[in-house]
Amino acid sequence: QVQLEESGGGLVQAGESLRLSCAASGSTFRINAIGWYRQAPGEEREFVARISYVLSSTVFADSVKGRFTIARDNAKNTVYLQMNSLKPEDTAVYYCAADTFGSTRYWGKGTLVTVSS
C-alpha cells in the first residue's frame, strides 16, 4: 500500500504562484510514477503533470505547459508541483496519484486551489 498526502493549496490572486506537495509513505519502492490531477466544480478530473521515478521524465497537460513544473525530492519521498502565473481556470481540487510497477493507482485526498481574478 502507498499513502499520499497533498498540501500547499490555498487562495491566491491571478498571476501569483503556489507550490503543492505530495508526500508518499508506505511501500514507496513500488512507485513507478507520480502524477497530479485536478477536478474543477462540475467537471471531470483531468491530468495536469506526471514525473517518472526511474528516469525523472516529465509530462504536462497543454493547459499548464510553461507555467507549471514538477519535481521530486527522493530523500523526502515528496513530489512538488510548482504553479506559476495562475489563472482563475486553474481553480480546482488538486490530487496526486501514485502509479506502481504493478499498475495499481493510489490517490491522495486532494488539496483545494482557488485563484481569484
DSSP file (Angstrom, degrees, kcal/mol; ACC not computed):
  #  RESIDUE AA STRUCTURE BP1 BP2  ACC     N-H-->O    O-->H-N    N-H-->O    O-->H-N    TCO  KAPPA ALPHA  PHI   PSI    X-CA   Y-CA   Z-CA
    1    1 A Q              0   0    0      0, 0.0    26,-3.2     0, 0.0     2,-0.4   0.000 360.0 360.0 360.0 145.1    0.0    0.0    0.0
    2    2 A V  E     -A   26   0A   0     24,-0.2     2,-0.4    96,-0.1    24,-0.2  -0.985 360.0-157.2-122.3 132.7    1.0    3.5   -0.7
    3    3 A Q  E     -A   25   0A   0     22,-2.5    22,-2.2    -2,-0.4     2,-0.4  -0.905   8.5-166.8-110.1 140.6   -0.3    6.5    1.2
    4    4 A L  E     -A   24   0A   0     -2,-0.4     2,-0.4   103,-0.4   105,-0.4  -0.975   6.7-171.9-127.9 138.9   -0.3   10.0   -0.3
    5    5 A E  E     -A   23   0A   0     18,-1.7    18,-2.6    -2,-0.4     2,-0.2  -0.964   9.1-157.6-134.1 118.3   -0.9   13.3    1.4
    6    6 A E  E     +A   22   0A   0     -2,-0.4     2,-0.3    16,-0.2    16,-0.2  -0.608  18.6 163.9 -89.5 151.9   -1.2   16.6   -0.5
    7    7 A S  E     +A   21   0A   0     14,-1.9    14,-2.7    -2,-0.2   104,-0.1  -0.971  38.6  69.9-155.2 166.6   -0.6   20.0    0.9
    8    8 A G        +     0   0    0     -2,-0.3    11,-0.3     1,-0.3   103,-0.0   0.371  59.3 136.3 105.9  -4.2    0.0   23.6   -0.1
    9    9 A G        +     0   0    0     12,-0.1     2,-0.3     9,-0.1    -1,-0.3  -0.195  21.1 124.8 -69.7 168.3   -3.3   24.6   -1.6
   10   10 A G  E     -d  113   0B   0    102,-0.7   104,-2.8   101,-0.1     2,-0.5  -0.986  58.3 -57.7 168.7-169.5   -4.9   27.9   -0.8
   11   11 A L  E     +d  114   0B   0     -2,-0.3     2,-0.3   102,-0.2   104,-0.2  -0.898  53.9 161.0-105.4 124.2   -6.4   31.1   -2.2
   12   12 A V  E     -d  115   0B   0    102,-2.7   104,-2.9    -2,-0.5     2,-0.2  -0.893  36.2-109.2-134.6 166.2   -4.3   33.3   -4.4
   13   13 A Q  E >   -d  116   0B   0     -2,-0.3     3,-2.1   102,-0.2    73,-0.2  -0.616  50.7 -80.2 -92.2 158.2   -4.9   36.0   -7.0
   14   14 A A  T 3  S+     0   0    0    102,-2.4    73,-0.2     1,-0.3    -1,-0.1  -0.283 118.4  28.5 -55.2 136.9   -4.4   35.6  -10.7
   15   15 A G  T 3  S+     0   0    0     71,-3.0    70,-0.6     1,-0.3    -1,-0.3   0.194  98.1 111.1  95.0 -15.9   -0.7   35.8  -11.7
   16   16 A E    <   -     0   0    0     -3,-2.1    70,-2.3    70,-0.2    -1,-0.3  -0.215  60.6-121.0 -85.4 180.0    0.5   34.5   -8.3
   17   17 A S        -     0   0    0     67,-0.2     2,-0.3    68,-0.2    67,-0.2  -0.846  20.9-176.7-123.9 156.6    2.2   31.2   -7.6
   18   18 A L  E     - B   0  83A   0     65,-2.2    65,-3.3    -2,-0.3     2,-0.5  -0.981  15.2-146.6-144.3 151.0    1.7   28.2   -5.3
   19   19 A R  E     - B   0  82A   0     -2,-0.3     2,-0.3   -11,-0.3    63,-0.2  -0.977  14.2-159.9-121.6 120.7    3.7   25.1   -4.6
   20   20 A L  E     - B   0  81A   0     61,-2.7    61,-2.5    -2,-0.5     2,-0.4  -0.721   5.4-153.6 -94.8 146.9    1.8   21.9   -3.9
   21   21 A S  E     -AB   7  80A   0    -14,-2.7   -14,-1.9    -2,-0.3     2,-0.4  -0.934   9.3-165.9-120.3 144.9    3.4   18.9   -2.2
   22   22 A C  E     -AB   6  79A   0     57,-2.1    57,-2.3    -2,-0.4     2,-0.5  -0.926  11.5-163.7-129.7 105.8    2.6   15.3   -2.4
   23   23 A A  E     -AB   5  78A   0    -18,-2.6   -18,-1.7    -2,-0.4     2,-0.3  -0.800   6.6-157.4 -95.4 125.1    4.2   13.2    0.4
   24   24 A A  E     +A    4   0A   0     53,-3.0     2,-0.3    -2,-0.5   -20,-0.2  -0.783  16.9 167.0-102.3 143.7    4.3    9.5   -0.2
   25   25 A S  E     +A    3   0A   0    -22,-2.2   -22,-2.5    -2,-0.3     2,-0.4  -0.918  40.9  40.1-145.1 172.0    4.7    6.8    2.5
   26   26 A G  E    S+A    2   0A   0     -2,-0.3     2,-2.1   -24,-0.2     3,-0.2  -0.743 118.2   6.8  90.0-135.5    4.3    3.1    2.9
   27   27 A S  S >  S+     0   0    0    -26,-3.2     3,-1.9    -2,-0.4     4,-0.2  -0.403  73.8 155.3 -83.4  63.2    5.5    0.9    0.0
   28   28 A T  G >   +     0   0    0     -2,-2.1     3,-1.7     1,-0.3    -1,-0.2   0.715  61.3  73.4 -67.4 -19.4    7.2    3.7   -1.9
   29   29 A F  G 3  S+     0   0    0      1,-0.3    -1,-0.3    -3,-0.2    -2,-0.1   0.713  90.4  61.0 -66.2 -17.3    9.6    1.3   -3.5
   30   30 A R  G <  S+     0   0    0     -3,-1.9    71,-2.2   -29,-0.1    72,-0.3   0.572  79.8 112.2 -82.2  -9.0    6.6    0.1   -5.6
   31   31 A I  E <   +E  100   0B   0     -3,-1.7    69,-0.3    69,-0.2     3,-0.1  -0.488  34.9 173.0 -76.6 129.0    6.1    3.6   -7.2
   32   32 A N  E     -     0   0B   0     67,-3.5    21,-2.9     1,-0.4    22,-0.7   0.760  69.8 -12.3 -96.1 -37.0    6.8    4.0  -10.9
   33   33 A A  E     -EF  99  52B   0     66,-1.7    66,-2.9    19,-0.3     2,-0.4  -0.987  55.0-140.9-160.2 156.5    5.5    7.5  -11.3
   34   34 A I  E     -EF  98  51B   0     17,-2.2    17,-2.6    -2,-0.3     2,-0.3  -0.994  22.6-173.0-125.6 135.2    3.5   10.2   -9.5
   35   35 A G  E     -EF  97  50B   0     62,-2.9    62,-2.5    -2,-0.4     2,-0.4  -0.853  18.5-134.7-123.8 159.8    1.1   12.4  -11.3
   36   36 A W  E     +EF  96  49B   0     13,-3.3    12,-2.6    -2,-0.3    13,-1.5  -0.938  25.1 176.5-111.5 137.8   -1.0   15.4  -10.4
   37   37 A Y  E     -EF  95  47B   0     58,-3.1    58,-3.0    -2,-0.4     2,-0.3  -0.888  10.2-155.8-131.8 162.2   -4.7   15.7  -11.5
   38   38 A R  E     -EF  94  46B   0      8,-2.5     8,-3.2    -2,-0.3     2,-0.4  -0.990   7.1-160.6-143.3 154.1   -7.3   18.3  -10.8
   39   39 A Q  E     -E   93   0B   0     54,-2.1    54,-2.2    -2,-0.3     6,-0.2  -0.944   9.3-159.8-138.2 114.3  -11.1   18.5  -10.7
   40   40 A A    >   -     0   0    0      4,-0.4     3,-2.4    -2,-0.4    52,-0.1  -0.523  45.8 -74.4 -85.2 158.3  -13.0   21.7  -11.0
   41   41 A P  T 3  S+     0   0    0      0, 0.0    -1,-0.1     0, 0.0     3,-0.1  -0.289 119.7   4.5 -55.3 128.0  -16.6   22.0   -9.8
   42   42 A G  T 3  S+     0   0    0      1,-0.3     2,-0.2    -3,-0.1    -2,-0.0   0.507 113.9 103.8  77.0   3.8  -18.9   20.3  -12.1
   43   43 A E  S <  S-     0   0    0     -3,-2.4    -1,-0.3     1,-0.0     2,-0.2  -0.711  74.1-103.6-115.1 165.9  -16.0   19.0  -14.3
   44   44 A E        -     0   0    0     -2,-0.2    -4,-0.4     1,-0.1     2,-0.2  -0.509  47.2 -91.9 -81.7 156.3  -14.3   15.6  -14.7
   45   45 A R        -     0   0    0     -2,-0.2     2,-0.3    -6,-0.2    -6,-0.2  -0.478  50.3-164.6 -67.0 136.5  -10.9   15.0  -13.2
   46   46 A E  E     -F   38   0B   0     -8,-3.2    -8,-2.5    -2,-0.2     2,-0.1  -0.917  21.8-103.6-129.0 154.0   -8.2   15.9  -15.6
   47   47 A F  E     +F   37   0B   0     -2,-0.3   -10,-0.2   -10,-0.2     3,-0.1  -0.456  35.3 168.8 -72.2 141.7   -4.5   15.2  -15.9
   48   48 A V  E     -     0   0B   0    -12,-2.6    13,-2.7     1,-0.4     2,-0.3   0.700  58.1 -24.9-117.6 -55.1   -2.0   18.0  -15.0
   49   49 A A  E     -FG  36  60B   0    -13,-1.5   -13,-3.3    11,-0.2    -1,-0.4  -0.986  49.3-160.4-161.6 161.3    1.5   16.7  -14.8
   50   50 A R  E     -FG  35  59B   0      9,-2.1     9,-1.9    -2,-0.3     2,-0.4  -0.997   2.2-161.5-151.0 144.5    3.5   13.5  -14.2
   51   51 A I  E     -FG  34  58B   0    -17,-2.6   -17,-2.2    -2,-0.3     2,-0.3  -0.997  18.7-133.7-131.5 133.0    7.0   12.6  -13.2
   52   52 A S  E  >  -F   33   0B   0      5,-2.7     4,-1.0    -2,-0.4   -19,-0.3  -0.629   4.5-150.0 -82.5 138.1    8.6    9.2  -13.6
   53   53 A Y  T  4 S+     0   0    0    -21,-2.9   -20,-0.2    -2,-0.3    -1,-0.1   0.801  94.0  48.6 -75.5 -28.9   10.5    7.8  -10.6
   54   54 A V  T  4 S+     0   0    0    -22,-0.7    -1,-0.1     1,-0.1   -21,-0.1   0.961 132.4  10.3 -78.4 -52.0   13.0    5.9  -12.8
   55   55 A L  T  4 S-     0   0    0      2,-0.1    -2,-0.2     0, 0.0    -1,-0.1   0.491  89.9-128.1-106.7  -5.5   14.1    8.5  -15.3
   56   56 A S     <  +     0   0    0     -4,-1.0    -3,-0.1     1,-0.2     2,-0.1   0.762  52.3 161.0  58.4  25.2   12.6   11.6  -13.7
   57   57 A S        -     0   0    0     -6,-0.0    -5,-2.7     1,-0.0     2,-0.3  -0.473  24.8-148.1 -73.5 151.3   11.0   12.3  -17.1
   58   58 A T  E     -G   51   0B   0     -7,-0.2     2,-0.4    -2,-0.1    -7,-0.2  -0.889  16.4-169.0-126.9 152.7    8.0   14.7  -17.0
   59   59 A V  E     -G   50   0B   0     -9,-1.9    -9,-2.1    -2,-0.3     2,-0.4  -0.995   9.7-168.3-137.7 142.2    4.8   15.2  -18.9
   60   60 A F  E     -G   49   0B   0     -2,-0.4   -11,-0.2   -11,-0.2     2,-0.1  -0.959  26.3-111.9-131.6 148.9    2.5   18.2  -18.7
   61   61 A A    >>  -     0   0    0    -13,-2.7     3,-1.6    -2,-0.4     4,-1.0  -0.487  34.8-117.3 -69.1 149.0   -1.0   18.9  -19.9
   62   62 A D  T 34 S+     0   0    0      1,-0.3     3,-0.4     2,-0.2    -1,-0.1   0.846 111.8  64.4 -57.8 -33.5   -1.0   21.6  -22.7
   63   63 A S  T 34 S+     0   0    0      1,-0.2    -1,-0.3     3,-0.0   -15,-0.1   0.688 112.5  32.3 -67.0 -17.9   -3.0   23.9  -20.4
   64   64 A V  T X> S+     0   0    0     -3,-1.6     4,-2.3   -16,-0.2     3,-2.2   0.455  83.4 128.0-118.8  -3.6   -0.2   24.2  -17.9
   65   65 A K  T 3< S+     0   0    0     -4,-1.0     4,-0.1    -3,-0.4    -3,-0.0  -0.290  80.6  16.0 -57.6 134.9    2.9   23.9  -20.1
   66   66 A G  T 34 S+     0   0    0      2,-0.4    -1,-0.3     1,-0.1     3,-0.1   0.260 126.0  59.0  85.8 -13.7    5.3   26.7  -19.5
   67   67 A R  T <4 S+     0   0    0     -3,-2.2    17,-2.0     1,-0.2     2,-0.3   0.704  99.1  51.1-114.6 -34.3    3.6   27.7  -16.2
   68   68 A F  E  <  -C   83   0A   0     -4,-2.3    -2,-0.4    15,-0.2     2,-0.3  -0.815  58.6-173.0-108.8 145.9    3.8   24.5  -14.0
   69   69 A T  E     -C   82   0A   0     13,-2.2    13,-2.4    -2,-0.3     2,-0.4  -0.948   9.2-151.6-130.6 157.9    6.8   22.4  -13.2
   70   70 A I  E     +C   81   0A   0     -2,-0.3     2,-0.3    11,-0.2    11,-0.2  -0.987  18.8 169.2-130.9 138.8    7.1   19.1  -11.3
   71   71 A A  E     -C   80   0A   0      9,-2.0     9,-3.0    -2,-0.4     2,-0.4  -0.963  21.1-137.5-147.5 161.5   10.0   17.9   -9.3
   72   72 A R  E     -C   79   0A   0     -2,-0.3     2,-0.7     7,-0.2     7,-0.2  -0.968   2.2-156.1-127.8 138.3   10.8   15.1   -6.9
   73   73 A D  E  >> -C   78   0A   0      5,-3.1     5,-1.7    -2,-0.4     4,-0.9  -0.924  10.6-167.9-109.2 103.5   12.8   15.0   -3.6
   74   74 A N  T >45S+     0   0    0     -2,-0.7     3,-0.8     1,-0.2    -1,-0.2   0.895  83.7  55.0 -60.1 -42.2   14.0   11.5   -3.2
   75   75 A A  T 345S+     0   0    0      1,-0.3    -1,-0.2     2,-0.1    -2,-0.0   0.832 117.3  35.9 -63.5 -32.1   15.1   11.9    0.4
   76   76 A K  T 345S-     0   0    0     -3,-0.5    -1,-0.3     2,-0.2   -52,-0.2   0.448 100.6-129.9-100.2  -1.3   11.7   13.1    1.4
   77   77 A N  T <<5 +     0   0    0     -4,-0.9   -53,-3.0    -3,-0.8     2,-0.4   0.913  64.6 136.7  51.0  43.9    9.6   10.9   -0.9
   78   78 A T  E   < -BC  23  73A   0     -5,-1.7    -5,-3.1   -55,-0.2     2,-0.4  -0.964  45.2-156.9-127.9 138.6    7.8   14.1   -1.9
   79   79 A V  E     -BC  22  72A   0    -57,-2.3   -57,-2.1    -2,-0.4     2,-0.4  -0.942  14.9-154.1-112.8 135.4    6.8   15.4   -5.3
   80   80 A Y  E     -BC  21  71A   0     -9,-3.0    -9,-2.0    -2,-0.4     2,-0.6  -0.866  10.1-159.3-112.6 142.4    6.2   19.1   -5.8
   81   81 A L  E     -BC  20  70A   0    -61,-2.5   -61,-2.7    -2,-0.4     2,-0.6  -0.946  12.1-160.6-117.8 107.5    4.0   20.9   -8.3
   82   82 A Q  E     -BC  19  69A   0    -13,-2.4   -13,-2.2    -2,-0.6     2,-0.6  -0.792   8.0-166.2 -89.4 120.6    5.2   24.5   -8.7
   83   83 A M  E     +BC  18  68A   0    -65,-3.3   -65,-2.2    -2,-0.6     3,-0.3  -0.928  10.1 176.4-115.7 114.1    2.4   26.5  -10.2
   84   84 A N        +     0   0    0    -17,-2.0   -67,-0.2    -2,-0.6   -68,-0.1  -0.729  59.9  21.2-112.8 162.6    3.2   29.9  -11.6
   85   85 A S  S    S-     0   0    0    -70,-0.6    -1,-0.2    -2,-0.3   -68,-0.2   0.906  84.9-158.5  49.0  49.6    1.2   32.6  -13.4
   86   86 A L        -     0   0    0    -70,-2.3   -71,-3.0    -3,-0.3   -70,-0.2  -0.241   7.8-158.3 -63.9 146.4   -2.0   31.1  -12.0
   87   87 A K    >   -     0   0    0    -73,-0.2     3,-2.3    -3,-0.1     4,-0.2  -0.844  31.6-110.1-120.7 156.6   -5.3   31.7  -13.7
   88   88 A P  G >  S+     0   0    0      0, 0.0     3,-1.8     0, 0.0    27,-0.3   0.841 117.7  63.3 -55.4 -32.0   -8.9   31.6  -12.4
   89   89 A E  G 3  S+     0   0    0      1,-0.3   -49,-0.1   -49,-0.0    -3,-0.0   0.547  88.8  69.5 -73.5  -4.4   -9.4   28.5  -14.6
   90   90 A D  G <  S+     0   0    0     -3,-2.3    -1,-0.3    25,-0.1     2,-0.2   0.508  70.9 121.0 -84.2  -5.5   -6.7   26.7  -12.6
   91   91 A T    <   +     0   0    0     -3,-1.8     2,-0.3    -4,-0.2    23,-0.2  -0.420  40.7 106.1 -61.9 124.5   -9.2   26.7   -9.7
   92   92 A A  E    S- H   0 113B   0     21,-1.9    21,-2.8    -2,-0.2     2,-0.6  -0.970  76.1 -80.4-178.3 169.8   -9.8   23.1   -8.7
   93   93 A V  E     -EH  39 112B   0    -54,-2.2   -54,-2.1    -2,-0.3     2,-0.5  -0.865  48.5-146.5 -87.3 126.7   -9.1   20.4   -6.1
   94   94 A Y  E     -EH  38 111B   0     17,-3.2    17,-2.0    -2,-0.6     2,-0.4  -0.844  17.0-172.9-102.2 129.9   -5.7   19.0   -6.9
   95   95 A Y  E     -E   37   0B   0    -58,-3.0   -58,-3.1    -2,-0.5     2,-0.4  -0.915  13.8-146.8-118.7 143.2   -4.9   15.3   -6.3
   96   96 A C  E     -E   36   0B   0     -2,-0.4    12,-2.2   -60,-0.2     2,-0.4  -0.861  15.6-166.0-104.7 152.6   -1.7   13.4   -6.6
   97   97 A A  E     -EI  35 107B   0    -62,-2.5   -62,-2.9    -2,-0.4     2,-0.5  -1.000  10.3-148.1-138.7 134.3   -1.7    9.8   -7.7
   98   98 A A  E     -EI  34 106B   0      8,-2.3     8,-2.4    -2,-0.4     2,-0.5  -0.905   8.5-158.4-105.4 126.8    1.0    7.2   -7.5
   99   99 A D  E     -EI  33 105B   0    -66,-2.9   -67,-3.5    -2,-0.5   -66,-1.7  -0.910  14.4-150.5-102.8 125.9    1.2    4.5  -10.2
  100  100 A T  E >   -E   31   0B   0      4,-2.7     3,-2.0    -2,-0.5   -69,-0.2  -0.435  29.1-108.1 -92.0 168.1    3.0    1.4   -9.1
  101  101 A F  T 3  S+     0   0    0    -71,-2.2   -70,-0.1     1,-0.3    -1,-0.1   0.739 122.1  60.0 -64.2 -21.8    5.0   -1.0  -11.2
  102  102 A G  T 3  S-     0   0    0    -72,-0.3    -1,-0.3     2,-0.1     3,-0.1   0.251 120.9-110.1 -89.6  12.6    2.1   -3.4  -10.7
  103  103 A S  S <  S+     0   0    0     -3,-2.0     2,-0.4     1,-0.3    -2,-0.1   0.756  72.0 140.0  66.5  26.1   -0.2   -0.9  -12.4
  104  104 A T        -     0   0    0      2,-0.0    -4,-2.7     0, 0.0     2,-0.5  -0.832  40.1-149.4 -96.0 141.0   -2.1    0.0   -9.2
  105  105 A R  E     -I   99   0B   0     -2,-0.4     2,-0.4    -6,-0.2    -6,-0.2  -0.943   9.0-166.4-113.7 130.1   -3.0    3.6   -8.7
  106  106 A Y  E     -I   98   0B   0     -8,-2.4    -8,-2.3    -2,-0.5     2,-0.3  -0.918   9.1-153.5-112.6 141.5   -3.3    5.2   -5.3
  107  107 A W  E     -I   97   0B   0     -2,-0.4  -103,-0.4   -10,-0.2   -10,-0.2  -0.860   6.7-139.1-115.6 147.1   -4.9    8.6   -4.7
  108  108 A G        -     0   0    0    -12,-2.2  -103,-0.2    -2,-0.3     3,-0.1  -0.357  33.3-107.0 -86.0-179.9   -4.5   11.3   -2.2
  109  109 A K        -     0   0    0   -105,-0.4  -104,-0.1     1,-0.2   -14,-0.1   0.591  60.4-120.5 -89.5 -11.4   -7.4   13.2   -0.7
  110  110 A G        -     0   0    0    -14,-0.1     2,-0.4     1,-0.0   -15,-0.2   0.044  12.3-120.2  96.2 157.5   -6.7   16.4   -2.6
  111  111 A T  E     - H   0  94B   0    -17,-2.0   -17,-3.2  -104,-0.1     2,-0.4  -0.997  26.8-120.9-138.9 137.1   -6.0   20.0   -1.8
  112  112 A L  E     - H   0  93B   0     -2,-0.4  -102,-0.7   -19,-0.2     2,-0.5  -0.620  22.7-170.9 -86.9 130.5   -8.1   23.0   -2.9
  113  113 A V  E     -dH  10  92B   0    -21,-2.8   -21,-1.9    -2,-0.4     2,-0.5  -0.984   4.1-174.9-117.1 124.6   -6.6   25.7   -5.1
  114  114 A T  E     -d   11   0B   0   -104,-2.8  -102,-2.7    -2,-0.5     2,-0.6  -0.982   4.9-168.1-122.9 125.1   -8.6   28.8   -5.6
  115  115 A V  E     -d   12   0B   0     -2,-0.5     2,-0.3   -27,-0.3  -102,-0.2  -0.949   9.8-155.5-115.2 117.0   -7.5   31.5   -8.0
  116  116 A S  E      d   13   0B   0   -104,-2.9  -102,-2.4    -2,-0.6    -2,-0.0  -0.638 360.0 360.0 -92.5 149.7   -9.3   34.8   -7.8
  117  117 A S              0   0    0     -2,-0.3    -1,-0.1  -104,-0.2  -104,-0.1   0.442 360.0 360.0 -89.7 360.0   -9.5   37.2  -10.8
